[in-house]
Each structure stands twice: as C-alpha cells, then as structure tokens.
Amino acid sequence: MKISILILGITLVLSYQTKGQENKESYSNLVSSIDAIVHKHEFNGVILVATDTTTIYSNVVGFSDLDPKTRIKFSDQFVIGSISKQITAVLILREFEKGNLRLEDTIHNYLEKIKQPWSKKITIHHLLTHTHGISDIEKPLEFTEGTQFKYSQLGYELLAQILEKITGKSFEISATELFEEHKLKNTFHPQHKKYHNLVKGYVENEQGILIFAPNSLDNYVPAGGFISNATDLKKWNQKLYSGQLVTKESLKLMTTKYATRIHPIFETVEYGYGLLFKEGEENIQIGALGYSPGFVSACYYYPQDKTQVIVLENNARDLGNFKNTFRVHTAVMDVVKKQSLRVAN
C-alpha cells in the first residue's frame, strides 16, 4: 500500500513537472510569436500579456511624443476608447445591486426633461445593449426598441446622466470614487485633471504622415473617453472577472449575449453589457476594442486560464480599413487565444 502511494506521489510530481515544462516552452513560443508580430508591423505603444500571477509578455515600443521624440514608458497613460463602456456598465450595475435602479426602468423614470414619447419605452437594459434606437434626443427612434442593434455612444452618455440623477453626484466623481476604492491610480475621467502621463495620439493622414490628433478626448466619456494604462487595465480585468467590482450575478449579466452585430473587425459578434465576444466564446475570449482619434486599444480576458491581453497604441494608421488599424491587436489576441485553448485542454 505504501509503495503504491509512493509511486502515485512520484507520478504526480513528474506530471506537474512535465506540465510546467510544457507551459514554459509554450510561453516561450508565445513570446516569439508576439515579437514577430511587432517586428512585422509598425507599432507604437505598449503590449502586456499576463495571467493573474505571471507576466508572460511585456513590451514598450516607440514614442509618446513624436516631436520631440520622447520614448514611451510602460506606465504611460492612453485614451482607451470603447473599453470605457464596461466601466460605465459596472457603475450602473453597482447601483442595481444596491437596489437604486432596475434594469427594466425606463429613461423617463430619471430623465424627465426628455419629452420624446420613447422616453417611456427605452430601458436601461436597452441603453446598455445598444438596442434602443435613439439617434438624436430630438428625433423619433430609428427602430422599435429592443428589435435591432445599432452601436451608440449617446446611449452610454444617457446612462451616465441616469447615474448622476440616482447618486446626486457628477459622473466624474462616481467614476473617480470607483477608481480610488480599487486603487486604480492611473485610471481617470479626463475632467479629473490629475493624470500626468497621457501620451499624444496621432492619426495617419491621406499622405501617410502621422499628425497629432487634437480631438482624442472629444467623445462622450462614458462611451469612450476614460484614460488608463496597461497596469491598471490588468488590475481592472482581475477584479472584474473575479467578482470584486460587481457580484458574480452582475458579472453574468455583463457576459450574457443580448444582441448580435456585424463588426468592422470581427465580423459577427455578440454584445453583453459593455463587453463583446464571438458566439459561444464568452468563456474563451471576452473584452473590448477601443478607438479614439489617435488611440487604438484592446483589453481582453481569457477565462479558461485567466490570461489577459492589453494592447495600447497611440498611432492610428490606415483608418480606411479598421482591420489594418487593429492588425497588431487582433494578431496578438489570436496567438493568445490559441495558447489559452491549448493550456486549458
């Protein structure tokens, strides 16, 4: 009996050692693959691939300011574009958890100044899922609420206004309190004005020349204007997917399919609350891309092995073809997804 137990113990140790060696070799191949992607394409920014406990890949390439040529630092901050939407969704769900709102509540419950008849039909859920049909506060709906998907920045601005009505605080203060509570020291609402390491964003003009984009922060903040860096986005992912920002039940709401969209980069994707994924992949690859003039971002999580990818770039090239604009981001995501599936299996 003792001999059998000893043999079993030796077998388990050897198994763990073999598995560890396989992971080490696999991570080495992953690093080589990402290096090849970076070298193949023009890239200017920060890439981080990590698990909860291990940094697998970290790289900083290029400049935070092209004139003068100031080198980017890993700690530098970027405008994160539509990655911002999951922050707004979390703020909404935290009020939902407190019983301060219901997801089926209509806009009219909170924003009485909107006199359109549809204000008594459009719900918070419709706003979160881009299924509301609002194109302009002064116009009729483009389609009957809940029947179609149309990507909307305005919908998330209305969510922020609802939060302000409920909390009695500005959206900027509510967001700042969330970031401070969870020690996200490099994440800011741009009106907070305490960020000091925001890089400059550049767009490629018709002549192929990169020029400074002065309008990087002109978007609605709740939809696409938050500022962060790779370290904080890693921490955000860890806290979000472990149930520290919202409950597990609320996280399930965020990761549930509510609407389907034909995406300019991913073709067909499913939408939850501020998060997107391909059909059936909410437990494989989930997150968001972000674009703001001059800033091209990706923040994705791989639940099977708790890996995440963060790619922050401040040079936006080939804007006539967004697949090319995001080519480094999606290529890195692809190799990490394959790695995650191999490790899980």
FENSUL-V199192 format. One record per pair of residues at least 12 apart in sequence whose C-alpha atoms are under 10 Angstrom apart, sorted by the first residue. I is the first residue (numbers start at 0). J is the second residue. Records with the same first field share a line. If there is no record, write none. Layout:
I: J / J
This chain:
18: 342
21: 342
22: 338 / 341 / 342
23: 55
25: 338 / 341 / 342
26: 55 / 56 / 335 / 338
27: 55 / 56
28: 334 / 338
29: 48 / 55 / 56 / 331 / 334 / 335 / 337 / 338
30: 48 / 55 / 56 / 57 / 331 / 334 / 335
31: 56
32: 330 / 331 / 334 / 335
33: 46 / 48 / 56 / 57 / 58 / 327 / 330 / 331 / 332 / 334 / 335
34: 56 / 58 / 331
36: 326 / 327 / 328 / 330 / 331 / 334
37: 58 / 60 / 327 / 328 / 330 / 331
38: 327
39: 327
40: 323 / 326 / 327
41: 60 / 61 / 314 / 316 / 326 / 327
42: 59 / 60 / 61 / 311 / 312 / 313 / 314 / 315 / 316 / 326 / 327 / 328
43: 59 / 60 / 61 / 62 / 63 / 70 / 71 / 311 / 312 / 313 / 314 / 315
44: 58 / 59 / 60 / 61 / 62 / 63 / 70 / 71 / 72 / 73 / 75 / 77 / 198 / 294 / 295 / 296 / 310 / 311 / 312 / 313 / 314
45: 57 / 58 / 59 / 60 / 61 / 71 / 72 / 73 / 74 / 75 / 76 / 77 / 228 / 229 / 296 / 309 / 310 / 311 / 312 / 313
46: 58 / 59 / 60 / 73 / 229 / 296 / 297 / 308 / 309 / 310 / 311 / 312 / 327 / 328 / 331
47: 59 / 73 / 229 / 230 / 232 / 233 / 298 / 307 / 308 / 309 / 310 / 311 / 331
48: 229 / 233 / 299 / 300 / 306 / 307 / 308 / 309 / 310 / 331 / 332 / 335
49: 233 / 300 / 305 / 306 / 307 / 308 / 309
50: 233 / 237 / 300 / 301 / 302 / 304 / 305 / 306 / 307 / 308
51: 233 / 234 / 236 / 237 / 238 / 304 / 305 / 306 / 307
52: 305 / 306
53: 306
54: 306 / 307
55: 306 / 307
56: 308
57: 73 / 229 / 309
58: 72 / 73 / 310
59: 71 / 72 / 73 / 74 / 75 / 311 / 312
60: 72 / 73 / 312
61: 312 / 313 / 314
62: 198 / 199 / 312 / 313 / 314
63: 75 / 76 / 77 / 196 / 197 / 198 / 199 / 200 / 201 / 312 / 313 / 314
64: 197 / 198 / 199 / 200 / 201 / 211 / 313
65: 199 / 200 / 201 / 209 / 210 / 211
66: 211
69: 198
70: 198
71: 196 / 198 / 313
72: 196 / 198
73: 228 / 229 / 230
74: 185 / 196 / 197 / 227 / 228 / 229 / 230 / 231
75: 185 / 194 / 195 / 196 / 197 / 198 / 227 / 228 / 229 / 230 / 311
76: 185 / 186 / 187 / 194 / 195 / 196 / 197 / 198 / 199 / 226 / 227 / 228 / 229 / 230 / 231 / 311 / 313
77: 185 / 186 / 196 / 197 / 198 / 199 / 200 / 215 / 224 / 225 / 226 / 227 / 228 / 229 / 291 / 293 / 294 / 295 / 296 / 311 / 312 / 313
78: 186 / 187 / 188 / 189 / 197 / 198 / 199 / 200 / 215 / 216 / 220 / 223 / 224 / 225 / 226 / 227 / 228 / 289 / 290 / 291 / 292 / 293 / 294 / 295 / 296 / 311 / 312 / 313
79: 186 / 215 / 222 / 223 / 224 / 225 / 226 / 227 / 228 / 232 / 287 / 288 / 289 / 290 / 291 / 294 / 295 / 296 / 297 / 298 / 310 / 311 / 312
80: 215 / 216 / 218 / 219 / 220 / 221 / 222 / 223 / 224 / 225 / 226 / 287 / 288 / 289 / 290 / 291 / 292 / 294 / 295 / 296 / 297
81: 152 / 218 / 220 / 221 / 222 / 223 / 224 / 225 / 273 / 274 / 287 / 288 / 289 / 290 / 291 / 295 / 296 / 297 / 298
82: 221 / 222 / 223 / 224 / 225 / 226 / 227 / 232 / 273 / 274 / 286 / 287 / 288 / 289 / 290 / 296 / 297 / 298 / 299
83: 155 / 188 / 219 / 220 / 221 / 222 / 223 / 224 / 225 / 226 / 227 / 273 / 287 / 288 / 289
84: 127 / 152 / 155 / 156 / 220 / 221 / 222 / 223 / 224 / 225 / 272 / 273 / 274 / 287 / 289
85: 127 / 221 / 222 / 223 / 239 / 253 / 271 / 272 / 273 / 274 / 275 / 286 / 287
86: 174 / 177 / 178 / 221 / 222 / 223 / 225 / 235 / 239 / 244 / 272 / 273
87: 127 / 155 / 156 / 158 / 159 / 162 / 170 / 173 / 174 / 220 / 221 / 222 / 223 / 225 / 272 / 273
88: 126 / 127 / 128 / 155 / 158 / 159 / 221 / 222 / 245 / 249 / 253 / 271 / 272 / 273 / 274
89: 174 / 177 / 239 / 244 / 245 / 249 / 250 / 253 / 272 / 273
90: 158 / 159 / 162 / 170 / 173 / 174 / 177 / 244 / 245
91: 123 / 127 / 158 / 159 / 161 / 162 / 165 / 245 / 272
92: 244 / 245 / 246 / 249 / 250 / 252 / 253 / 272
93: 244 / 245 / 246 / 249
94: 162 / 165 / 166 / 245
95: 245 / 249
96: 245 / 246 / 248 / 249
99: 162 / 165 / 166
100: 123 / 161 / 162 / 165
101: 122 / 123 / 124
102: 122 / 123 / 124 / 125 / 126 / 127
103: 120 / 121 / 122 / 123 / 124 / 125
104: 119 / 120 / 121 / 122 / 123 / 124 / 125
105: 117 / 118 / 119 / 120 / 121 / 122 / 123 / 124 / 125 / 126
106: 118 / 119 / 120 / 121 / 122 / 123 / 125 / 126 / 157 / 158 / 160 / 161
107: 119 / 120 / 121 / 122 / 161
108: 122 / 161 / 164
109: 157 / 160 / 161 / 162 / 163 / 164 / 165
110: 157 / 160 / 161 / 164
113: 136 / 137
114: 136 / 137
115: 136 / 137 / 138 / 139 / 140
116: 139 / 140
117: 131 / 132 / 133 / 136 / 138 / 139 / 140 / 143 / 144
118: 133 / 136
120: 143 / 144 / 145
121: 133 / 140 / 143 / 144 / 145
122: 144 / 145
123: 154 / 155 / 157 / 158 / 161
124: 145 / 158 / 257 / 272
125: 144 / 145 / 146 / 148 / 154 / 257 / 272
126: 144 / 145 / 151 / 152 / 153 / 154 / 155 / 156 / 157 / 158 / 272
127: 151 / 154 / 155 / 157 / 158 / 253 / 257 / 270 / 271 / 272 / 273 / 274
128: 145 / 147 / 148 / 149 / 150 / 151 / 154 / 155 / 253 / 256 / 257 / 258 / 259 / 269 / 270 / 271 / 272 / 273 / 274
129: 144 / 145 / 147 / 148 / 149 / 150 / 151 / 152 / 153 / 154 / 155 / 257 / 258 / 260 / 270 / 271 / 272 / 273
130: 142 / 143 / 144 / 145 / 146 / 147 / 148 / 149 / 150 / 151 / 154 / 257 / 258 / 259
131: 143 / 144 / 145 / 146 / 147 / 148 / 149 / 150 / 151 / 154
132: 144 / 145 / 146 / 147 / 148 / 149 / 150 / 151 / 154
133: 149 / 151 / 153 / 154
134: 149 / 150 / 151 / 152 / 153 / 154
135: 153 / 154
136: 153 / 157
145: 257 / 258
146: 258
147: 258 / 259 / 260
148: 257 / 258 / 259 / 260 / 261 / 270
149: 258 / 259 / 260 / 261
150: 260 / 262
151: 222
152: 218 / 219 / 220 / 221 / 222 / 223
153: 218 / 219 / 221 / 222
154: 219 / 221 / 222
155: 219 / 220 / 221 / 222 / 223 / 273
156: 170 / 218 / 219 / 220 / 221 / 222 / 223
157: 219 / 221 / 222
158: 170 / 221 / 222
159: 171 / 173 / 174 / 219 / 220 / 221 / 222
160: 221
170: 188 / 220 / 221
171: 187 / 188 / 189 / 190 / 191 / 220 / 221
172: 188 / 190 / 191
173: 188
174: 186 / 187 / 188 / 191 / 221 / 225
175: 187 / 188 / 191
177: 244
178: 231 / 235
180: 244
181: 231 / 234 / 235 / 238 / 243 / 244
182: 231 / 234 / 235
183: 227 / 228 / 230 / 231 / 232 / 234 / 235
184: 227 / 228 / 230 / 231
185: 197 / 226 / 227 / 228 / 229 / 230 / 231 / 232
186: 225 / 226 / 227 / 228 / 229 / 230 / 231 / 232 / 235
187: 224 / 225 / 226 / 227 / 228
188: 220 / 221 / 224 / 225 / 226 / 227
189: 216 / 220 / 224 / 225 / 226
190: 216 / 220 / 225
194: 226 / 227
196: 226 / 227 / 228
197: 226 / 227 / 228
198: 293 / 294 / 312 / 313
199: 211 / 212 / 213 / 215 / 293 / 294 / 313 / 314
200: 212 / 213 / 214 / 215 / 291 / 292 / 293 / 294 / 295 / 312 / 313 / 314 / 315
201: 213 / 215 / 292 / 293 / 294 / 312 / 313 / 314 / 315 / 316
202: 292 / 293 / 294 / 313 / 314 / 315 / 316 / 317 / 318
203: 293 / 314 / 315 / 316 / 317 / 318
204: 315 / 316 / 317 / 318
205: 317 / 318 / 319
207: 316 / 317
208: 316
209: 293 / 314 / 315 / 316
210: 293 / 314 / 315
211: 292 / 293 / 313 / 314
212: 291 / 292 / 293 / 294 / 313 / 314 / 315
213: 292 / 293
214: 291 / 292 / 293
215: 290 / 291 / 292 / 293 / 294
216: 291 / 292
217: 291 / 292
218: 291 / 292
222: 273 / 289
223: 289 / 290 / 291
224: 289 / 290 / 291
227: 311
228: 309 / 310 / 311
229: 298 / 308 / 309 / 310 / 311
230: 309
232: 298 / 299 / 307 / 308 / 309
233: 298 / 299 / 300 / 306 / 307 / 308 / 309
235: 298
236: 286 / 298 / 299 / 300 / 305 / 306 / 307 / 308 / 309
237: 300 / 305 / 306 / 307
240: 254 / 300 / 301 / 302 / 305
241: 302 / 305
249: 272
250: 271 / 272
251: 271 / 272
252: 271 / 272
253: 270 / 271 / 272 / 273 / 274 / 275
254: 269 / 270 / 271 / 272 / 273 / 274 / 275 / 276 / 280 / 281 / 282 / 285 / 286
255: 269 / 270 / 271 / 272 / 274 / 275 / 276 / 281
256: 268 / 269 / 270 / 271 / 272 / 274 / 275 / 276 / 277 / 278 / 279 / 281
257: 269 / 270 / 271 / 272
258: 270 / 271 / 275
259: 271 / 275 / 276 / 277 / 278
260: 275 / 277
263: 320 / 321 / 322
264: 288 / 320 / 321 / 322 / 323 / 324 / 325 / 326 / 329
265: 277 / 322 / 329
268: 280
269: 281 / 285
270: 285 / 286 / 287
271: 285 / 286
273: 286 / 287
274: 286 / 287 / 288 / 299
275: 287 / 288 / 299
276: 299
280: 301 / 302
281: 300 / 301 / 302
282: 300 / 301 / 302 / 303
283: 299 / 300 / 301 / 302 / 303 / 304 / 305 / 336 / 337 / 339 / 340 / 343
284: 299 / 300 / 301 / 302 / 303 / 306 / 307 / 308 / 332 / 333 / 335 / 336 / 339 / 340
285: 298 / 299 / 300 / 301 / 302 / 307
286: 298 / 299 / 300 / 301 / 307 / 308
287: 299 / 300
288: 309 / 310 / 311 / 325 / 328 / 329
289: 310 / 311 / 325
290: 312 / 313 / 315 / 321 / 324 / 325
291: 313 / 315
292: 313 / 314 / 315 / 318
293: 312 / 313 / 314 / 315 / 316
294: 311 / 312 / 313 / 314 / 315 / 316
295: 310 / 311 / 312 / 313 / 314 / 315 / 316 / 321 / 324 / 325 / 328
296: 309 / 310 / 311 / 312 / 313 / 315 / 325 / 328
297: 309 / 310 / 311 / 312 / 325 / 327 / 328 / 329 / 331 / 332
298: 310 / 311 / 328 / 332
299: 332 / 336
300: 332 / 335 / 336
301: 332 / 335 / 336 / 338 / 339 / 340
302: 339 / 343
303: 336 / 339 / 340 / 341 / 342 / 343 / 344
304: 338 / 339 / 340 / 341 / 342 / 343
305: 339
306: 335 / 336 / 338 / 339
307: 332 / 335 / 336 / 339
308: 328 / 331 / 332 / 335 / 336
309: 328 / 331 / 332
310: 325 / 327 / 328 / 329 / 331 / 332
311: 328
312: 325 / 327 / 328
